[in-house]
């Protein structure tokens, strides 16, 4: 490929002015974005290995499991007895997949505490413990209360430091004991893509000291300019001046490529059809900030202009803003069921939430929550969810933000806001 790119004759390889590794760098790094075929092939193979994990009941997965990993996971296999070329190729991509894969917690029965990467860090990893006695066969289900389906805080404090507990509390165990699954941390949905896998493969293929190419080789260009001035103009330039000019040009190049182009992007418009006045509509919203240790949740159930019920809650920070939106929905559904509501239209500004619930299989990062949603949905005789403009949802948004800034965990459900809200916070009406 390099010969084809640099040569204009069949009998000549041409002059390779820039190394192939630099050409394969991303556009933002000054390259041309060509694919490194070895890394791209690993990303494609990792996609097949990902499907073996995601769909263990498929025919191919059952055949390979019976032959190569009958009592374990394909990520744990290192040596096989007379493996085929195809299986050896799949195992070659194991490092790519292990770099970004995370076990999602449903019931916790299929995830080992000390060996599986179930902590939502970057990259995912097993937890850090404070005790030396670690049984590698103990599963996460021992940390979950079987009745309330919540984390056993006394057990968490016994085994983990506070920073680990904060990460664990962002995970919500399944309400109906669903099976643990897998999530890919390099995408928002948790579904593996070849594009994200290729980026991981490129990161792994580079030595630790080999930084990505950061723009044009300005030092070499300046040296070439200094040489030309000496040969054709008889002007000499000191090496230090050449280096200084190279550094200046590199800085200017980075500034030009890092400028944010301001574009006029209007608000994402939701469904502009008016909401029915004779039906119960539940407006929901979640509030999440990376710097905060808490998430806020707010919802208002109303018929026309009459508020029937509302709720606001502050909880340990969810894994992401989208997790916060989904946690708000599940909490609102449980509260409505507890108040004998069986017909509701849920209104949300979050388009990803609507898409996720319609295409649950494509969002494995939320697999446990989506199964809980399906379980709760069966309690309603009529249930639908609509994407609405943001301006229609300002009251639920205000409740969620008020809950988050309180800074401590609480929940309130009633026909009006709690009395301890200040007058300023109460301006959501």
C-alpha positions as CSV (number, residue, x, y, z in Angstrom):
1,X,0.0,0.0,0.0
2,X,2.8,2.4,0.8
3,X,4.4,1.7,-2.6
4,X,1.1,2.4,-4.3
5,X,0.7,5.6,-2.4
6,X,4.2,7.1,-3.0
7,X,5.1,5.7,-6.5
8,X,3.8,6.8,-9.8
9,X,5.5,4.0,-11.8
10,X,5.1,0.2,-11.5
11,X,8.9,-0.4,-11.4
12,X,9.6,2.1,-8.7
13,X,8.7,2.3,-5.0
14,X,9.0,6.1,-4.9
15,X,10.3,8.2,-2.0
16,X,8.4,7.6,1.3
17,X,8.4,11.1,2.7
18,X,6.4,10.3,5.8
19,X,6.4,7.0,7.7
20,X,3.4,4.8,7.2
21,X,2.6,4.9,10.9
22,X,2.2,8.7,10.7
23,X,0.0,8.4,7.6
24,X,-2.3,6.0,9.6
25,X,-2.7,8.5,12.4
26,X,-6.1,10.2,12.8
27,X,-6.8,13.4,10.9
28,X,-6.8,15.4,14.2
29,X,-3.2,14.2,14.8
30,X,-2.0,15.3,11.4
31,X,-2.4,11.9,9.6
32,X,-4.6,10.8,6.7
33,X,-6.7,8.4,8.7
34,X,-5.5,5.2,6.8
35,X,-6.2,2.0,8.6
36,X,-3.5,-0.2,9.9
37,X,-4.6,-3.5,8.5
38,X,-3.3,-5.6,11.4
39,X,-5.1,-3.6,14.0
40,X,-8.3,-3.3,11.8
41,X,-8.3,-7.1,11.5
42,X,-8.0,-7.5,15.3
43,X,-11.0,-5.1,15.7
44,X,-13.1,-7.2,13.3
45,X,-12.1,-10.4,15.0
46,X,-12.9,-8.9,18.4
47,X,-16.5,-8.2,17.1
48,X,-16.9,-12.0,16.6
49,X,-15.5,-12.7,20.1
50,X,-17.9,-10.1,21.5
51,X,-20.9,-11.9,19.9
52,X,-19.9,-15.1,21.5
53,X,-20.1,-13.4,24.9
54,X,-23.3,-11.4,24.1
55,X,-25.2,-14.3,22.6
56,X,-24.1,-17.5,24.5
57,X,-27.1,-19.4,23.2
58,X,-26.4,-19.0,19.5
59,X,-25.4,-22.1,17.5
60,X,-21.8,-21.0,16.9
61,X,-21.3,-20.0,20.5
62,X,-22.6,-23.4,21.7
63,X,-20.3,-25.3,19.3
64,X,-17.2,-23.4,20.2
65,X,-18.1,-23.6,23.9
66,X,-18.3,-27.4,23.7
67,X,-15.0,-27.6,21.9
68,X,-12.8,-24.9,23.6
69,X,-14.3,-23.3,26.7
70,X,-16.8,-25.7,28.2
71,X,-16.4,-24.6,31.8
72,X,-15.2,-21.0,31.5
73,X,-15.4,-17.8,29.4
74,X,-13.6,-17.4,26.1
75,X,-11.7,-14.4,27.7
76,X,-10.2,-16.8,30.2
77,X,-8.8,-19.3,27.7
78,X,-5.1,-19.2,27.0
79,X,-4.2,-22.6,25.7
80,X,-6.4,-25.0,23.6
81,X,-5.9,-28.6,22.5
82,X,-5.3,-28.5,18.7
83,X,-7.2,-25.3,18.0
84,X,-8.4,-24.4,14.6
85,X,-7.0,-21.5,12.6
86,X,-10.3,-19.6,13.2
87,X,-10.2,-20.1,16.9
88,X,-6.6,-19.0,17.2
89,X,-7.5,-15.9,15.2
90,X,-10.3,-15.1,17.6
91,X,-8.0,-15.5,20.6
92,X,-5.6,-13.1,19.0
93,X,-8.1,-10.3,19.5
94,X,-8.7,-11.1,23.2
95,X,-6.5,-8.3,24.4
96,X,-8.5,-5.7,22.5
97,X,-11.8,-6.9,24.0
98,X,-10.4,-7.3,27.6
99,X,-9.2,-3.7,27.5
100,X,-12.7,-2.2,27.4
101,X,-15.2,-4.9,28.5
102,X,-17.1,-4.7,31.7
103,X,-19.4,-7.2,33.5
104,X,-22.9,-5.7,34.0
105,X,-24.6,-6.7,37.3
106,X,-28.0,-8.2,37.2
107,X,-28.4,-10.8,40.0
108,X,-24.6,-11.0,40.6
109,X,-24.5,-14.8,40.5
110,X,-22.3,-14.9,37.4
111,X,-19.7,-12.4,38.4
112,X,-16.7,-13.1,40.6
113,X,-15.9,-10.2,43.0
114,X,-12.1,-10.3,42.8
115,X,-11.4,-11.4,39.3
116,X,-14.1,-10.0,36.9
117,X,-13.9,-6.4,35.7
118,X,-17.2,-5.1,37.0
119,X,-16.2,-1.8,38.5
120,X,-17.2,1.0,36.2
121,X,-13.8,2.7,35.9
122,X,-11.7,3.6,32.9
123,X,-10.7,1.0,31.9
124,X,-13.1,-1.5,33.8
125,X,-11.4,-3.5,36.5
126,X,-12.0,-5.7,39.5
127,X,-12.4,-3.8,42.8
128,X,-9.7,-2.8,45.2
129,X,-10.1,-4.4,48.6
130,X,-8.9,-3.5,52.0
131,X,-8.5,-7.1,53.2
132,X,-5.9,-9.7,52.3
133,X,-8.3,-12.6,52.5
134,X,-9.9,-12.8,49.1
135,X,-11.8,-15.9,47.9
136,X,-11.6,-15.9,44.1
137,X,-14.8,-17.9,43.9
138,X,-17.1,-15.5,45.8
139,X,-19.7,-13.8,43.5
140,X,-21.2,-10.4,43.6
141,X,-24.6,-11.7,44.7
142,X,-23.2,-12.0,48.2
143,X,-23.0,-8.2,48.3
144,X,-26.7,-7.8,47.4
145,X,-29.6,-8.1,49.8
146,X,-31.9,-10.8,48.3
147,X,-35.1,-9.2,49.6
148,X,-34.6,-5.5,48.9
149,X,-32.3,-6.0,45.8
150,X,-30.0,-3.3,47.1
151,X,-26.4,-3.3,48.2
152,X,-25.5,-4.5,51.7
153,X,-23.7,-1.5,53.0
154,X,-22.2,-3.3,56.0
155,X,-20.6,-5.8,53.6
156,X,-19.3,-3.1,51.3
157,X,-17.7,-1.2,54.1
158,X,-16.1,-4.4,55.4
159,X,-14.4,-5.2,52.0
160,X,-13.8,-2.0,50.1
161,X,-12.5,1.6,50.6
162,X,-14.9,4.5,50.3
163,X,-13.9,5.4,46.7
164,X,-14.7,1.9,45.6
165,X,-18.1,2.0,47.4
166,X,-19.0,5.2,45.6
167,X,-18.4,3.5,42.2
168,X,-20.4,0.4,43.3
169,X,-23.3,2.4,44.5
170,X,-23.8,3.8,41.0
171,X,-24.7,0.2,39.9
172,X,-28.3,-0.8,40.4
173,X,-28.8,-4.6,40.9
174,X,-31.7,-6.1,39.0
175,X,-35.2,-6.3,40.5
176,X,-36.0,-9.6,38.9
177,X,-32.7,-11.5,39.2
178,X,-31.7,-11.1,35.5
179,X,-28.5,-12.7,34.3
180,X,-25.2,-10.7,34.4
181,X,-24.1,-9.5,31.0
182,X,-21.3,-7.7,29.2
183,X,-20.8,-4.0,28.3
184,X,-18.3,-2.3,26.1
185,X,-17.0,0.9,27.8
186,X,-15.8,2.7,24.7
187,X,-19.4,3.4,23.4
188,X,-22.4,5.1,25.0
189,X,-24.7,2.2,24.4
190,X,-22.2,-0.4,25.6
191,X,-22.4,-2.2,22.3
192,X,-19.1,-3.1,20.7
193,X,-18.3,-1.4,17.4
194,X,-15.4,-2.1,15.0
195,X,-14.6,1.7,15.0
196,X,-14.1,1.8,18.8
197,X,-12.3,-1.5,18.8
198,X,-9.9,-0.2,16.2
199,X,-9.0,2.8,18.4
200,X,-8.3,0.4,21.3
201,X,-6.2,-1.9,19.0
202,X,-4.1,1.2,17.9
203,X,-3.5,2.2,21.5
204,X,-2.4,-1.3,22.4
205,X,-0.1,-1.7,19.4
206,X,1.9,1.4,20.2
207,X,4.8,1.1,22.6
208,X,4.3,3.0,25.9
209,X,6.9,5.5,24.9
210,X,5.5,5.9,21.3
211,X,3.1,8.8,21.5
212,X,0.6,9.4,18.7
213,X,1.8,11.5,15.8
214,X,0.9,15.1,16.7
215,X,0.8,17.0,13.4
216,X,3.2,17.7,10.6
217,X,6.9,17.0,11.2
218,X,7.7,20.7,11.6
219,X,11.2,20.1,12.8
220,X,12.2,18.3,9.7
221,X,10.4,20.9,7.5
222,X,12.3,23.7,9.2
223,X,15.6,21.8,8.9
224,X,14.9,21.4,5.1
225,X,14.1,25.1,4.8
226,X,17.4,26.0,6.6
227,X,19.3,23.7,4.3
228,X,17.7,25.3,1.2
229,X,18.5,28.8,2.4
230,X,22.2,27.7,2.9
231,X,22.4,26.1,-0.6
232,X,20.4,28.5,-2.7
233,X,20.5,31.9,-0.8
234,X,23.8,31.4,1.1
235,X,22.1,32.3,4.3
236,X,23.0,30.4,7.5
237,X,20.6,29.8,10.4
238,X,21.7,28.5,13.8
239,X,20.3,25.2,14.9
240,X,18.5,26.8,17.9
241,X,16.7,29.3,15.6
242,X,15.6,26.3,13.5
243,X,14.2,24.5,16.6
244,X,12.5,27.7,17.9
245,X,10.7,28.2,14.5
246,X,9.7,24.6,14.5
247,X,8.2,24.8,17.9
248,X,6.3,28.0,17.0
249,X,4.9,26.5,13.8
250,X,3.8,23.4,15.7
251,X,1.9,25.6,18.3
252,X,0.2,27.5,15.5
253,X,-0.7,24.3,13.8
254,X,-2.3,22.9,17.0
255,X,-4.2,26.1,17.6
256,X,-5.6,26.1,14.1
257,X,-6.7,22.5,14.4
258,X,-8.1,22.8,17.9
259,X,-10.4,25.8,17.2
260,X,-14.0,25.0,17.9
261,X,-16.2,26.0,15.0
262,X,-19.3,27.6,16.3
263,X,-22.4,26.5,14.5
264,X,-25.9,27.5,15.1
265,X,-27.6,24.4,16.3
266,X,-31.2,24.7,17.3
267,X,-32.8,22.8,20.2
268,X,-33.5,19.2,19.4
269,X,-37.2,19.3,18.8
270,X,-39.4,16.5,20.2
271,X,-42.9,15.4,19.3
272,X,-44.8,18.7,19.0
273,X,-48.3,17.1,19.1
274,X,-50.2,18.3,22.1
275,X,-50.3,15.9,25.1
276,X,-53.8,14.6,25.8
277,X,-55.6,16.6,28.6
278,X,-57.7,13.7,29.7
279,X,-54.8,11.3,30.3
280,X,-52.2,11.0,33.0
281,X,-48.9,12.3,31.8
282,X,-45.7,11.8,33.8
283,X,-42.9,14.2,33.1
284,X,-39.5,12.9,34.1
285,X,-36.0,14.2,34.2
286,X,-32.6,13.3,35.8
287,X,-29.8,15.7,36.9
288,X,-26.2,14.5,36.7
289,X,-22.8,16.2,36.9
290,X,-19.5,14.5,36.8
291,X,-18.1,16.7,39.7
292,X,-21.0,15.8,42.0
293,X,-21.2,12.7,44.1
294,X,-25.0,12.6,43.8
295,X,-27.7,12.4,41.1
296,X,-31.0,14.1,41.2
297,X,-34.3,12.7,40.0
298,X,-37.6,14.5,39.5
299,X,-41.0,13.6,38.1
300,X,-44.5,15.1,38.0
301,X,-47.7,13.2,37.1
302,X,-50.5,15.5,36.0
303,X,-53.8,15.5,34.1
304,X,-54.1,18.7,32.0
305,X,-53.0,21.5,34.4
306,X,-53.7,19.6,37.6
307,X,-50.8,17.9,39.3
308,X,-51.8,14.5,40.7
309,X,-48.4,13.3,42.2
310,X,-44.8,14.3,42.1
311,X,-41.5,13.0,43.4
312,X,-37.9,14.1,43.8
313,X,-35.0,12.1,45.0
314,X,-31.2,12.5,45.6
315,X,-29.2,9.2,45.2
316,X,-25.6,8.2,44.8
317,X,-24.4,9.3,41.4
318,X,-25.4,7.2,38.5
319,X,-22.9,5.8,36.1
320,X,-23.8,8.4,33.4
321,X,-26.4,11.1,32.5
322,X,-28.3,8.5,30.6
323,X,-28.3,6.1,33.6
324,X,-29.7,8.9,35.6
325,X,-32.6,9.4,33.2
326,X,-33.3,5.7,33.2
327,X,-33.1,5.5,37.0
328,X,-35.7,8.3,37.2
329,X,-38.0,6.5,34.9
330,X,-37.8,3.2,36.9
331,X,-38.4,5.1,40.2
332,X,-41.4,7.0,38.8
333,X,-42.9,3.7,37.5
334,X,-42.5,2.0,40.9
335,X,-44.1,5.0,42.6
336,X,-47.0,5.1,40.2
337,X,-47.6,1.4,40.6
338,X,-47.6,1.8,44.4
339,X,-50.4,4.5,44.0
340,X,-52.5,2.1,41.8
341,X,-51.9,4.0,38.6
342,X,-52.3,1.6,35.6
343,X,-52.5,4.1,32.6
344,X,-49.8,6.6,32.0
345,X,-47.9,8.5,29.2
346,X,-44.3,9.2,30.1
347,X,-42.9,12.4,28.7
348,X,-39.1,13.0,28.5
349,X,-36.7,15.3,26.7
350,X,-34.1,12.6,26.4
351,X,-34.2,11.1,22.9
352,X,-31.6,8.4,23.8
353,X,-33.9,7.1,26.5
354,X,-36.8,6.7,24.0
355,X,-34.5,5.0,21.5
356,X,-33.0,2.7,24.1
357,X,-36.3,1.4,25.3
358,X,-37.3,0.7,21.7
359,X,-34.1,-1.1,20.8
360,X,-33.0,-2.7,24.0
361,X,-30.8,-5.3,22.5
362,X,-28.5,-2.7,21.1
363,X,-27.8,-1.1,24.5
364,X,-26.1,-3.8,26.6
365,X,-24.7,-1.2,29.1
366,X,-28.3,-0.8,30.3
367,X,-29.3,-4.4,30.0
368,X,-30.3,-5.0,33.6
369,X,-32.3,-1.7,33.8
370,X,-34.1,-2.4,30.5
371,X,-35.2,-5.8,31.8
372,X,-36.5,-4.1,35.0
373,X,-38.3,-1.7,32.8
374,X,-40.0,-4.5,30.9
375,X,-40.9,-6.2,34.2
376,X,-42.5,-3.0,35.6
377,X,-44.2,-2.2,32.3
378,X,-46.4,-5.3,32.6
379,X,-48.0,-3.7,35.7
380,X,-49.7,-1.1,33.5
381,X,-52.6,-1.7,31.2
382,X,-51.6,1.2,29.0
383,X,-48.1,2.6,28.9
384,X,-46.3,4.8,26.3
385,X,-43.3,7.1,26.3
386,X,-42.9,10.2,24.2
387,X,-40.0,12.6,23.4
388,X,-41.1,16.2,24.0
389,X,-39.4,19.6,23.6
390,X,-37.2,20.6,26.5
391,X,-39.3,23.7,27.2
392,X,-42.2,21.4,28.1
393,X,-40.2,19.6,30.8
394,X,-38.8,22.5,32.8
395,X,-40.7,21.7,36.0
396,X,-39.4,18.1,36.2
397,X,-35.9,19.4,35.4
398,X,-36.2,21.9,38.2
399,X,-37.2,19.2,40.7
400,X,-34.2,17.0,39.6
401,X,-31.7,19.9,40.0
402,X,-33.1,20.9,43.4
403,X,-32.8,17.3,44.6
404,X,-29.2,17.0,43.4
405,X,-27.9,20.2,45.0
406,X,-29.2,19.1,48.4
407,X,-26.0,16.9,48.7
408,X,-27.5,14.1,50.7
409,X,-29.6,11.1,49.8
410,X,-33.4,11.4,50.3
411,X,-36.7,10.8,48.5
412,X,-40.0,12.6,48.6
413,X,-43.3,11.5,47.0
414,X,-46.5,13.5,47.5
415,X,-49.1,15.8,46.0
416,X,-46.9,18.9,46.6
417,X,-43.2,19.8,47.0
418,X,-41.7,19.3,50.5
419,X,-42.0,22.2,52.9
420,X,-38.3,22.4,53.4
421,X,-37.7,23.6,49.8
422,X,-36.8,27.3,49.8
423,X,-39.0,29.8,48.0
424,X,-36.4,30.2,45.3
425,X,-36.3,26.4,44.7
426,X,-40.0,26.3,44.7
427,X,-40.3,28.4,41.5
428,X,-40.7,25.3,39.4
429,X,-44.4,26.0,39.2
